Amino acid sequence: MGRTVPTFRMALEKEILFWRKGYGTALRKEDKSILDIILNSARLHGDAGSISNRPVIFEVMVMNVLLEQQKQLLEVQKQIIKLQEKLEKTEYQEK
């Protein structure tokens, strides 16, 4: 027997296509590439989305995007701290 309910990943791809074709067509060219990055990050935690069993796919997409953005933010913060420490060390050695 075939599936009567689409899988999470199938529903996610349909939602991504909806946003690309609807919302995405109204964006400027440079913003479309940013939208693609956002929509691609929505795919990165598909397993968690499948298990979460949320009826609204967009909620899972937003959570996935937020998770990826938070990871990137933490990485940038770590890099800034390392650069600050390196700068302080260099300044200390020059004295």
N, C-alpha and C positions, 0 to 999 in steps of 0.2 A: 504494500500500500504506500502511496505517496504522502508527503507531508501536507497537512492542512494549514499549519502555522509556519511561517518562514522562520528560519534560524535567526539568531541574533545578528550574526554577521551579514546575512542577506538583508535584514531590515536596516542595519547600519549603512550598508552600501546604498540602499535606496534613499535613505535620509541624506547621506552625503551628496548624492546626485541631485536631490531636490534643492539643497542649498547652493550647489554649484550652478545649476541651470536657472534657478530663480534669482536668488540674492546675488550670486556671483556675476551674473550678466550686467547688473547695474553698477558694478564697481569699476574704478579706473584700473588700467592695466597693472600698475605697480601694486595695487591693493589685491588684485586677483591672485597674485603669487603668494601674498601673505595669507589669504584665505585658504589656498591650497595647503600651506604649511599647517594651518590650524586644523583643517579637515583631516589631513594625514595623521596628525597627532591624536585625533579621535579614534583612530584604528589601533593604536599601539597597545591598548589594554583591553582588547576584545575578549580575552578569556574572563577577566573580571566582570566585564559587561554582561557576558553570557550568564554568569553565575548570579549576578545581582538581581536578575529577574524583575527589572523595572519595566512597567508597561509603556512608558514614554521614552523612546530611544534617545531623544534629544537630551534628556537629563543625564544619561550615561555619557553621551558625547561631551557635554560640558564638563562633567567630572574628569573624564580622561584628559581633556585639554588643560584643565586646571592642574591636574597632577603633573603633566609634562612641563607646564610653565613653572610650577613650583620647583621641580627638579632643576630646571635650567637656572632659575633665580638663585637657588642654593649654590650651584656650581660657580656662577659668576661671583657671588659673595665670597666663596672660598678663594677664588683667584684674586680678588681685590685684597683680601687679607694677606695672602702670600706676597703680593706686590708691595703692600704697605710695609710688611716686615722686611722685605728685601731693601726697600728704600731707606728705612730706619737704620738697618745694619750698615748700609753704604754711607749714610750720613754720619753715623757713629765712628766708622773707620776713618773718615776724612778729618775728624777732629783731633 
